[in-house]
Amino acid sequence: MSTTSDRPAVPEWLTQPHDANALVEAVWPEGAVRDDGGAIVFGGVSAAELAERFGTPLYVVDEDLVRARAREVLTAFRDAAARHGGTARVYYAGKALLTTDVVRWVTAEGLGVDVASGGELAVALAAGADPARLGLHGNNKLPSEISRAVRVGVGSIVIDSLVEIERIAAEAESQGRVQTVLIRVNSGVHAETHDFLATAHEDQKFGFALTDAEAAVARIRELPSLRFAGLHCHIGSQIFGTAGFAESAARVVELHARLREGGDVPLLNLGGGFGIAYTSKDDPTPIAELADGIVAAVARECESRGIPMPELAFEPGRTIVGRAGVTLYRVGTVKPVRVSDDLERLYVSVDGGMSDNARTALYGADYSARIASRRSDSAPALTRVVGRHCEAGDIVVSDEYLPGDVEPGDLVAVAATGAYCFSLASNYNYLTRPPVVAVSAGTARLIVRGEDENDLLARDLGVAPASRTSEESA
């Protein structure tokens, strides 16, 4: 896991704010404000009320913002495609944040859903999603997952290897079905992002090299139980700008054109990976601008080859739910640490950590934080928000300015945690995973309950059943 040892004591992008209470507009959820008592209000509900009702740590997701963003993204890509005489569909990338409620929100707004495991498929089906509007990903789909996907009528399975071609074909044949498939290809374009998030290198586990794709498609077309629908390409995550997408589109459209010589190729799925602002240094490209740029690049490539533009598909996740989520923590201890002769940093320890937000440890991700329970007139102090795990790298927010009077008992909110925090949560150090609460127009409701120690002990067969509910185990 990453550490902060190679980071500067104060990164160049971090500037001391005039007001450490202010919420950076592009980072915090739209509509987040402070009430008359100084508490931050999310979706019309104050942080103080949320913490009192549901405890901390607490994931908070604004349902109205998720729905609005889903509509905005779908409209942007549909309109961009229509300007070039084409069509587009959008799938929500479920790995970003998946609950049955989230599935219902995005499907009600017209999106399909991408899933990457049998468990994610189960959640989507439990939410009542139309299987025909689901896509199944994964570099090593289990036979049981393939069987279920074919049986329930999943709209498309994205093939990741030659082995999967035979497995899916055999399963579909045994069920007397014809399964629609795409193949995932690596365009060789490297997104400007963290190496662990870049997924279009040749030397990585996903997909086919462009040079190998034609043979894979030829084999699919030989099998009567498979229907080849098109290509899938995903170049990475947390991407700003359209240059990488445009270059990738040029390479993939060239392959698309060659494949058309052997049969229909109706769909081109260009994945997702659109970035959001986590801190003041981030400047994400507006979704309408992204859609225009990406679709125009595909249209140019198709026109230059004299072929019609295929139907396009996209798979955003983070850009739909990321900014709509925040995490609330309770401060436990505050400790000043002398970093150098002229620099002191406050270490603010909270009641969660890397078990509810692994991204800082995994990727060196940056976040923004504010005291959420009150307003302060104290001068800003250089701060690091850390967790309670037995790891030096258990850092939630590496670099931030909070009011210098931050103290035990304060609520701290961390912004833009709607994507990948709940999904990556663990029970490290046997901490329980937090609940998820949806806020909407002044109301709050639990959509995923938090765990307790009984949940942790329930799978341990060395524990007598009676002790799992005793006072001692609590």
Order of alpha helices (4+ residues) and beta strands (2+ residues): beta-beta-beta-alpha-beta-alpha-beta-alpha-beta-alpha-beta-alpha-beta-alpha-beta-beta-alpha-beta-alpha-beta-alpha-beta-alpha-beta-beta-alpha-beta-beta-beta-beta-beta-beta-alpha
